[in-house]
Amino acid sequence: MSEDRTVATELFEGRIERLGWGGVGIARHADGRIILLRHTLALFPGELVRAEIEWKARHAEGRVLEILEADPQRITPLCPWAAACGGCDLQGAPLRGTELKRLMVADLLAKQLGPEQDWEWSAADDNTLRNVIQLHLADGRLGYHARGSHELVEIGKCMAARPGLSASIGHLRAGIANGDLPALEGRWELVCGNPEEPVIAWHESDPRRFWELTADSWQDSEGKMSFLLRDGAPIVNLSSGFFQTSGGAAIRWFRALFGRWQLSGDRLHDLYGGCGLFSRLLCDSFSSFSVVDSSEASITSAVANLSGQSARCFQREVDSYIERMQSRPNDLIILDPPRSGLSRTACKALCDQGAGALVLIGCDGAAFCRDMARLDSGWRLEKLEVADLFPWTVHCEFAALLLNRAG
């Protein structure tokens, strides 16, 4: 006899109490149990919804079928692909969703770090736009992944991207169709730096081959992008190496943040350092620099960007590097790991370091708070700031200044 694996569901009608991390609407059953609800776009506190839910051991999860009473501030998304595309959950919110995002962050930090924890919030401005986008090609179709799946949503433009980058989506599609670019399935990235520079394309199968958009055609390229820093000198990055997604806005925010925190010392240990951006921003505040990243493209760029400094650049796995790293009380460690955060091994090794201060950066709040807890035995939280560097999405940039408990 076959086993019936049908999942029992039920209908729920109720109001959204608050927003949890990741845009989850939090409601409450009549018996007091928590219900976590998702919708095609973010939900607003106070909205009355009808949802299909499934009970777990202590709570229920479900999807909203209908918004019965919408928040008066809810707007029709400006992007025609918003309901299907997996990127911009906050397209239904005015002012680019920054207030909803602040509420999500407040809920997360109160739960993970305690309601008494102070933190500063920086909202996005109109110039906070993406300079990197990832598209996917499958069966001749080019677009973003749909929300919660790997199905493709074919798009014509992206309002979260810089205008020139958005316009190049159609050129990428045309270039693949007419043979200017190879019809390689999988992930394509479009990247741009300073406004006067061309858009660059590359495919995940070969991070050393690049094309740049000139007029209406794609030509072979060195793949270098750059941003001008305050001193007028550029910071250069190979397009297949990591760079901040909202490059110009990120540079402005981190420069101001480091200034507010008055970071200085002897050696800066710039881990997951990419092309050396943070070392460049702090080049007048430290005597020497160590930049560590696993990416060959990133380290190649870091060597060029720090050529005038007392800097050593290492292409290494950061976890193994931390285990052998030696730091002193007047040193600073900066970590900007991938979205998944630090490993447990790295956190343990960091708690044995001798540096006087550590800056932890992360773009996923849950992973960031988990890492903060793992570092707590060796490091004390001094300052915490959060910035909306990813408009219309549920993502933020978190940065914490930690001081060594050993004094």
C-alpha positions as CSV (number, residue, x, y, z in Angstrom):
1,M,0.0,0.0,0.0
2,S,1.4,3.4,-1.0
3,E,1.8,6.0,1.7
4,D,-0.3,9.1,1.4
5,R,2.1,12.0,1.6
6,T,-0.5,14.7,1.0
7,V,0.3,17.8,3.2
8,A,-2.6,19.0,5.2
9,T,-3.2,22.7,4.7
10,E,-5.8,25.2,5.9
11,L,-7.0,28.7,5.1
12,F,-6.1,31.5,7.4
13,E,-7.4,35.1,7.5
14,G,-5.7,37.6,9.7
15,R,-3.5,40.7,9.8
16,I,0.2,41.0,9.4
17,E,1.7,42.1,12.7
18,R,5.2,42.9,11.6
19,L,7.8,42.1,9.0
20,G,10.5,39.5,9.7
21,W,13.9,39.3,8.0
22,G,13.7,38.5,4.3
23,G,10.3,40.1,3.9
24,V,8.4,37.4,5.7
25,G,5.0,38.6,7.0
26,I,4.5,37.6,10.6
27,A,0.9,37.0,11.7
28,R,-0.7,35.2,14.7
29,H,-3.3,32.5,14.9
30,A,-6.2,32.8,17.3
31,D,-4.5,30.5,19.7
32,G,-1.4,32.7,19.7
33,R,0.9,30.6,17.5
34,I,3.1,32.4,15.0
35,I,2.4,32.2,11.2
36,L,5.1,33.1,8.7
37,L,3.7,34.3,5.4
38,R,5.2,35.0,2.0
39,H,3.7,36.8,-1.0
40,T,4.9,37.7,-4.5
41,L,5.9,41.1,-3.1
42,A,6.6,42.2,0.5
43,L,3.7,42.5,2.9
44,F,2.9,45.6,5.0
45,P,2.3,45.5,8.7
46,G,-1.5,45.8,9.3
47,E,-2.6,44.3,6.0
48,L,-5.5,41.8,6.2
49,V,-4.7,38.7,4.1
50,R,-6.1,35.3,3.2
51,A,-3.5,32.6,3.1
52,E,-3.0,28.9,2.7
53,I,-0.9,27.6,5.6
54,E,0.8,24.4,6.7
55,W,1.5,23.7,10.4
56,K,4.9,22.8,11.6
57,A,5.8,21.7,15.1
58,R,5.4,25.1,16.7
59,H,4.3,27.5,14.0
60,A,2.8,27.6,10.5
61,E,4.1,28.7,7.2
62,G,2.2,29.6,4.1
63,R,1.6,31.8,1.1
64,V,-0.8,34.7,0.7
65,L,-3.6,34.0,-1.7
66,E,-5.2,37.5,-1.5
67,I,-4.7,40.8,0.2
68,L,-8.1,41.6,1.5
69,E,-7.2,45.1,2.9
70,A,-4.1,46.6,1.5
71,D,-2.0,49.3,3.2
72,P,-2.9,52.7,1.7
73,Q,0.7,53.3,0.9
74,R,1.0,50.1,-1.3
75,I,1.6,51.1,-4.9
76,T,1.5,49.3,-8.3
77,P,5.0,48.1,-9.0
78,L,6.9,50.3,-11.5
79,C,8.6,47.2,-12.9
80,P,6.3,45.0,-15.1
81,W,8.3,41.9,-14.1
82,A,8.2,42.6,-10.3
83,A,5.6,40.0,-9.4
84,A,7.5,37.1,-11.1
85,C,11.2,38.1,-10.9
86,G,13.1,37.0,-7.9
87,G,14.9,40.2,-7.2
88,C,12.9,43.2,-6.1
89,D,10.5,42.1,-3.3
90,L,9.8,45.7,-2.2
91,Q,8.6,47.1,-5.6
92,G,5.1,47.5,-4.0
93,A,6.4,49.9,-1.4
94,P,6.9,53.7,-1.9
95,L,10.2,55.4,-1.5
96,R,11.9,52.2,-2.7
97,G,10.8,50.3,0.3
98,T,13.5,51.7,2.6
99,E,11.1,52.1,5.6
100,L,9.8,48.5,5.3
101,K,13.4,47.3,5.1
102,R,14.3,49.3,8.3
103,L,11.4,47.5,10.1
104,M,12.8,44.1,9.0
105,V,16.3,45.0,10.2
106,A,14.9,46.3,13.6
107,D,13.0,43.0,14.1
108,L,16.0,40.9,13.3
109,L,18.5,42.9,15.5
110,A,16.1,43.0,18.4
111,K,15.7,39.2,18.3
112,Q,19.3,38.4,17.7
113,L,21.3,41.1,19.5
114,G,18.7,42.3,22.0
115,P,16.1,45.2,22.0
116,E,18.6,47.4,23.8
117,Q,21.2,47.2,21.1
118,D,21.9,50.6,19.4
119,W,22.4,50.8,15.7
120,E,22.4,53.4,13.0
121,W,20.4,53.3,9.7
122,S,21.4,54.8,6.3
123,A,18.6,54.9,3.7
124,A,19.3,54.6,0.0
125,D,19.4,57.6,-2.2
126,D,18.5,58.0,-5.9
127,N,22.0,57.2,-7.0
128,T,22.1,53.8,-5.3
129,L,21.9,51.6,-8.4
130,R,23.5,48.3,-9.3
131,N,26.6,48.2,-11.4
132,V,26.6,44.4,-11.6
133,I,23.7,42.2,-12.7
134,Q,23.5,38.4,-13.3
135,L,21.4,37.0,-16.1
136,H,20.8,33.4,-17.1
137,L,20.5,31.9,-20.6
138,A,18.5,28.6,-21.1
139,D,16.8,27.3,-24.2
140,G,17.5,30.6,-26.0
141,R,15.8,32.6,-23.3
142,L,17.6,35.3,-21.3
143,G,16.5,36.7,-18.0
144,Y,16.5,36.5,-14.2
145,H,15.4,33.6,-12.1
146,A,11.8,33.6,-10.9
147,R,11.1,34.1,-7.3
148,G,11.8,30.9,-5.4
149,S,12.8,28.8,-8.4
150,H,15.2,28.4,-11.3
151,E,12.5,29.2,-13.9
152,L,13.5,32.1,-16.2
153,V,11.7,35.4,-16.4
154,E,12.6,37.1,-19.6
155,I,13.1,40.8,-19.0
156,G,13.8,43.8,-21.2
157,K,15.3,46.1,-18.7
158,C,16.1,46.4,-14.9
159,M,15.3,49.6,-13.0
160,A,17.5,48.5,-10.1
161,A,20.5,48.7,-12.4
162,R,22.4,51.8,-13.7
163,P,20.7,53.1,-16.9
164,G,23.5,52.0,-19.2
165,L,23.6,48.6,-17.6
166,S,19.8,48.2,-18.0
167,A,19.9,49.2,-21.6
168,S,22.7,46.6,-22.3
169,I,20.3,43.7,-21.5
170,G,18.8,44.0,-25.0
171,H,22.2,44.2,-26.5
172,L,23.3,41.1,-24.7
173,R,20.3,39.2,-26.1
174,A,20.9,40.5,-29.6
175,G,24.6,39.8,-29.4
176,I,24.0,36.1,-28.5
177,A,21.4,35.9,-31.3
178,N,23.6,37.4,-34.0
179,G,26.8,35.6,-33.1
180,D,28.7,38.6,-31.6
181,L,28.7,36.6,-28.4
182,P,28.8,32.8,-28.0
183,A,25.4,31.2,-27.2
184,L,26.6,29.8,-23.9
185,E,23.9,28.7,-21.5
186,G,24.2,29.5,-17.8
187,R,25.1,32.7,-16.0
188,W,26.1,35.9,-17.8
189,E,27.2,38.9,-15.9
190,L,27.0,42.5,-17.1
191,V,29.3,45.0,-15.3
192,C,29.9,48.7,-15.5
193,G,32.2,51.1,-13.7
194,N,32.4,54.9,-14.2
195,P,29.6,56.2,-16.4
196,E,31.8,57.0,-19.3
197,E,33.1,53.4,-19.4
198,P,31.6,50.7,-21.6
199,V,29.5,47.9,-20.2
200,I,31.4,44.6,-20.0
201,A,30.0,41.1,-20.4
202,W,31.5,37.7,-19.3
203,H,30.3,34.2,-18.9
204,E,30.8,31.9,-15.9
205,S,32.5,29.3,-18.0
206,D,35.6,31.5,-18.6
207,P,36.4,34.3,-16.1
208,R,39.3,35.4,-18.2
209,R,37.4,36.3,-21.4
210,F,35.5,39.6,-21.7
211,W,33.5,41.6,-24.2
212,E,32.7,45.3,-24.1
213,L,29.7,47.0,-25.7
214,T,30.8,49.6,-28.2
215,A,28.0,51.4,-30.1
216,D,25.7,48.4,-30.9
217,S,28.2,45.6,-31.0
218,W,30.3,43.5,-28.6
219,Q,34.1,43.5,-29.0
220,D,36.8,41.7,-27.1
221,S,37.9,43.5,-24.0
222,E,40.5,43.4,-21.2
223,G,37.6,43.3,-18.8
224,K,38.7,46.2,-16.5
225,M,36.2,48.4,-14.8
226,S,37.0,51.3,-12.5
227,F,35.5,53.8,-10.0
228,L,37.1,57.2,-9.2
229,L,37.9,57.7,-5.5
230,R,37.9,61.0,-3.8
231,D,41.6,61.6,-4.6
232,G,40.7,61.4,-8.3
233,A,42.6,58.2,-8.8
234,P,40.7,55.1,-10.0
235,I,40.2,51.8,-8.2
236,V,40.3,49.1,-10.9
237,N,38.8,45.7,-10.9
238,L,38.7,42.8,-13.3
239,S,35.0,42.3,-14.1
240,S,35.1,38.6,-13.0
241,G,36.4,39.5,-9.6
242,F,34.2,40.6,-6.7
243,F,33.2,44.3,-6.4
244,Q,30.5,45.9,-4.4
245,T,27.2,45.5,-6.2
246,S,26.2,49.2,-5.9
247,G,29.7,50.4,-6.4
248,G,29.5,54.1,-6.2
249,A,27.0,54.2,-3.3
250,A,29.0,51.5,-1.5
251,I,32.2,53.5,-1.8
252,R,30.6,56.7,-0.5
253,W,29.0,54.8,2.5
254,F,32.1,52.9,3.5
255,R,34.3,56.0,3.2
256,A,32.0,57.9,5.5
257,L,31.6,54.9,7.9
258,F,35.4,54.4,8.3
259,G,35.7,58.2,9.0
260,R,33.0,58.1,11.6
261,W,34.7,55.1,13.3
262,Q,38.1,56.8,13.1
263,L,39.8,53.6,12.0
264,S,43.6,53.7,12.1
265,G,46.6,51.6,13.2
266,D,49.7,49.7,12.1
267,R,48.6,46.9,9.8
268,L,45.2,46.4,8.2
269,H,44.4,42.8,7.6
270,D,41.9,43.0,4.7
271,L,40.3,39.6,4.5
272,Y,38.0,38.6,1.6
273,G,39.5,41.8,0.4
274,G,38.6,41.6,-3.3
275,C,40.4,44.2,-5.3
276,G,41.7,46.0,-2.2
277,L,38.9,48.6,-2.0
278,F,38.9,49.0,1.8
279,S,42.7,49.1,1.9
280,R,42.6,52.0,-0.6
281,L,39.9,53.8,1.3
282,L,42.1,53.5,4.5
283,C,45.5,54.0,2.8
284,D,46.3,57.1,4.9
285,S,45.3,55.5,8.2
286,F,47.5,52.4,8.3
287,S,51.2,51.8,7.8
288,S,50.9,48.5,6.0
289,F,48.3,46.2,4.4
290,S,47.6,42.5,3.9
291,V,44.9,41.7,1.3
292,V,43.7,38.1,1.2
293,D,41.2,36.7,-1.3
294,S,40.7,33.3,-3.0
295,S,40.0,34.9,-6.4
296,E,42.9,35.2,-8.9
297,A,41.1,38.1,-10.6
298,S,40.6,40.0,-7.4
299,I,44.2,39.6,-6.2
300,T,45.5,40.7,-9.6
301,S,43.5,43.9,-9.2
302,A,44.5,44.4,-5.6
303,V,48.2,44.3,-6.5
304,A,47.6,47.1,-9.1
305,N,45.5,49.2,-6.8
306,L,47.9,49.1,-3.9
307,S,51.1,49.4,-5.9
308,G,52.1,52.6,-4.1
309,Q,51.5,51.2,-0.6
310,S,53.3,48.9,1.7
311,A,51.0,46.0,0.9
312,R,51.1,42.2,0.5
313,C,48.4,40.5,-1.5
314,F,47.7,36.8,-1.2
315,Q,45.5,34.5,-3.2
316,R,44.5,32.1,-0.5
317,E,41.5,30.5,1.1
318,V,40.7,32.9,3.9
319,D,39.8,30.2,6.5
320,S,43.3,28.6,6.3
321,Y,45.0,32.0,6.2
322,I,43.3,33.1,9.5
323,E,44.5,30.0,11.3
324,R,48.1,31.0,10.6
325,M,47.6,34.8,10.7
326,Q,49.4,36.8,13.4
327,S,48.0,40.2,14.4
328,R,49.0,42.7,17.1
329,P,47.0,45.1,19.4
330,N,47.4,48.1,17.1
331,D,46.2,46.1,14.0
332,L,42.7,46.1,12.5
333,I,41.0,43.1,10.8
334,I,38.3,43.7,8.2
335,L,36.2,40.8,7.0
336,D,33.7,41.1,4.1
337,P,32.8,37.4,3.5
338,P,30.3,36.0,1.0
339,R,26.6,36.2,1.7
340,S,26.7,32.9,3.6
341,G,29.1,34.5,6.1
342,L,32.0,33.1,8.1
343,S,32.6,29.5,8.8
344,R,32.6,28.2,12.4
345,T,36.3,27.4,12.0
346,A,37.1,31.0,11.0
347,C,35.2,32.5,13.9
348,K,37.0,30.3,16.4
349,A,40.4,31.3,14.9
350,L,39.4,35.0,15.0
351,C,38.7,34.8,18.7
352,D,42.3,33.9,19.3
353,Q,43.7,36.9,17.3
354,G,45.6,39.7,18.9
355,A,44.4,42.6,16.8
356,G,42.8,45.4,18.9
357,A,39.7,45.8,16.6
358,L,37.8,43.9,14.0
359,V,35.2,45.1,11.4
360,L,32.7,42.6,10.3
361,I,30.7,43.3,7.1
362,G,27.8,41.2,5.7
363,C,24.9,41.5,3.3
364,D,22.7,38.8,4.8
365,G,21.4,39.8,8.2
366,A,20.8,36.3,9.5
367,A,24.3,35.1,8.7
368,F,25.8,38.4,10.0
369,C,24.0,38.0,13.4
370,R,25.0,34.3,13.6
371,D,28.7,35.3,13.1
372,M,28.4,38.0,15.7
373,A,27.3,35.4,18.2
374,R,30.1,33.1,17.3
375,L,32.7,35.9,17.7
376,D,31.2,37.0,21.1
377,S,33.7,35.0,23.2
378,G,36.6,37.0,21.8
379,W,35.1,40.3,20.6
380,R,32.8,43.0,22.1
381,L,30.4,44.9,19.9
382,E,31.2,48.6,20.0
383,K,29.3,50.1,17.0
384,L,26.8,48.8,14.5
385,E,25.5,50.4,11.3
386,V,23.2,49.2,8.5
387,A,22.8,50.7,5.0
388,D,20.3,50.2,2.3
389,L,22.7,49.6,-0.6
390,F,20.3,47.3,-2.5
391,P,17.1,49.2,-3.2
392,W,13.8,47.4,-3.8
393,T,15.3,44.2,-2.4
394,V,15.2,42.8,1.1
395,H,19.0,42.9,1.4
396,C,21.1,45.4,3.4
397,E,24.7,46.0,4.2
398,F,25.6,45.4,7.9
399,A,28.8,46.6,9.4
400,A,30.0,46.1,13.0
401,L,33.0,47.5,14.9
402,L,34.2,44.9,17.5
403,L,36.9,45.4,20.1
404,N,39.1,42.6,21.4
405,R,37.9,41.4,24.9
406,A,41.5,40.7,25.8
407,G,42.1,44.5,25.8
